[in-house]
Amino acid sequence: MNYIELIERLKKVTPEDYEFEARVLIETFTDYKMSYIFSHRDEQIVGEALEKALQRRENREPLQYIVGKWDFYRQTYFVDENCLIPRADTEILVEKAIEILPENARFIDLCTGSGCIAISTLCERSDTQAVAVDKFEKTLDVAKKNAKLNGVEKRVDLMILDVLSEENKLDGYSFDAILSNPPYIRPEVIETLSKEVKHEPYAALWGGDDGLIFYNKIVKDYSQFLNNYGFILFEIGYDQAESLRIIADENGFNCEIIKDYAGRDRVAYLTKK
Ligand SMILES: C[S@@+](CC[C@H](N)C(=O)[O-])C[C@H]1O[C@@H](n2cnc3c(N)ncnc32)[C@H](O)[C@@H]1O
């Protein structure tokens, strides 16, 4: 296979990003420099590893799982099929948390996945400590590796907890903030998502019939673990702002909506009334 053939095969998978993806695959799975590849486009790029990686991509596996690592905010994360791939959209929540967490804050990240929210926040705010929870052991294993990779393992407690039923595991805890990007997609919408997204864990997407099951549960049953000035930062879907305002109001919270860089509603910031 040469570069031109690689590009032709990738074009069929990802008509917009094929050049970027070709570069990532070459840099990850061969010893070639891109400068050499560009001036030798029809030379064979020998390598079983590259061919295997390309076949996985042709099977519509996300590039991030194939590469095994991805960048989020200012950090790098291990990613595999046990965790949602960290999205740039989620950086808005992290930026807000870094900005407003009080000094020496202790926060909890509910539905932590790769750990990206808790870990990037801890990295940028060296005065803070966190508890990060997820329902699945294999997912928490990824978060654990990421905490180590980014040097914050001593400041984060990782805990297996089913957010929908096991809040009493937190009895005795008190936090300055709850941060959460929970699953928030309705089942009928999950059906319409790309083949790549369908490689991600279903449990990381499923937000109950109305997409709101985690928001309702967390505001109602986890706000008891917030101290007096504690707040909640949720990532939300672009069409969920009004629902979050209602949930907040019904449970004694103000709700401010923060937009992402594309101008879509992205984060709900809840403070006690
Ligand atoms: C949308 S992903 C977010 C992951 C990560 N916080 C991020 O922003 O990339 C939601 C996470 O919730 C976890 N999850 C699903 N159901 C859960 C439950 N009942 N209790 C705790 N975690 C759950 C999934 O395993 C997944 O890691």
The ligand as an SDF file (V2000), in Angstrom:
LIG
                    3D

 27 29  0  0  0  0  0  0  0  0999 V2000
  -21.5870   10.3460   28.4730 C   0  0  0  0  0  0  0  0  0  0  0  0
  -20.4020    9.2740   29.2450 S   0  0  0  0  0  0  0  0  0  0  0  0
  -19.3490   10.5220   29.8940 C   0  0  0  0  0  0  0  0  0  0  0  0
  -17.9750   10.0700   30.2110 C   0  0  0  0  0  0  0  0  0  0  0  0
  -17.0080   11.2190   30.6050 C   0  0  0  0  0  0  0  0  0  0  0  0
  -17.4950   11.9030   31.7910 N   0  0  0  0  0  0  0  0  0  0  0  0
  -16.8490   12.1950   29.4580 C   0  0  0  0  0  0  0  0  0  0  0  0
  -17.2930   13.3360   29.5960 O   0  0  0  0  0  0  0  0  0  0  0  0
  -16.2720   11.8280   28.4360 O   0  0  0  0  0  0  0  0  0  0  0  0
  -21.3170    8.6750   30.5940 C   0  0  0  0  0  0  0  0  0  0  0  0
  -20.6450    7.6680   31.5350 C   0  0  0  0  0  0  0  0  0  0  0  0
  -21.6400    7.2510   32.4660 O   0  0  0  0  0  0  0  0  0  0  0  0
  -21.4150    5.9090   32.8170 C   0  0  0  0  0  0  0  0  0  0  0  0
  -22.6840    5.3640   33.3290 N   0  0  0  0  0  0  0  0  0  0  0  0
  -23.7430    4.8930   32.6470 C   0  0  0  0  0  0  0  0  0  0  0  0
  -24.7150    4.5170   33.4850 N   0  0  0  0  0  0  0  0  0  0  0  0
  -24.2610    4.7610   34.7390 C   0  0  0  0  0  0  0  0  0  0  0  0
  -24.8070    4.5830   36.0290 C   0  0  0  0  0  0  0  0  0  0  0  0
  -26.0280    4.0860   36.2060 N   0  0  0  0  0  0  0  0  0  0  0  0
  -24.0530    4.9350   37.0890 N   0  0  0  0  0  0  0  0  0  0  0  0
  -22.8070    5.4380   36.9330 C   0  0  0  0  0  0  0  0  0  0  0  0
  -22.2410    5.6380   35.7320 N   0  0  0  0  0  0  0  0  0  0  0  0
  -22.9570    5.2980   34.6490 C   0  0  0  0  0  0  0  0  0  0  0  0
  -20.9520    5.2670   31.5380 C   0  0  0  0  0  0  0  0  0  0  0  0
  -20.2310    4.0930   31.8330 O   0  0  0  0  0  0  0  0  0  0  0  0
  -20.1140    6.3960   30.9310 C   0  0  0  0  0  0  0  0  0  0  0  0
  -18.7740    6.2230   31.3210 O   0  0  0  0  0  0  0  0  0  0  0  0
  1  2  1  0
  2  3  1  0
  2 10  1  0
  3  4  1  0
  4  5  1  0
  5  6  1  0
  5  7  1  0
  7  8  2  0
  7  9  1  0
 10 11  1  0
 11 12  1  0
 11 26  1  0
 12 13  1  0
 13 14  1  0
 13 24  1  0
 14 15  1  0
 14 23  1  0
 15 16  2  0
 16 17  1  0
 17 18  1  0
 17 23  2  0
 18 19  1  0
 18 20  2  0
 20 21  1  0
 21 22  2  0
 22 23  1  0
 24 25  1  0
 24 26  1  0
 26 27  1  0
M  CHG  2   2   1   9  -1
M  END
$$$$
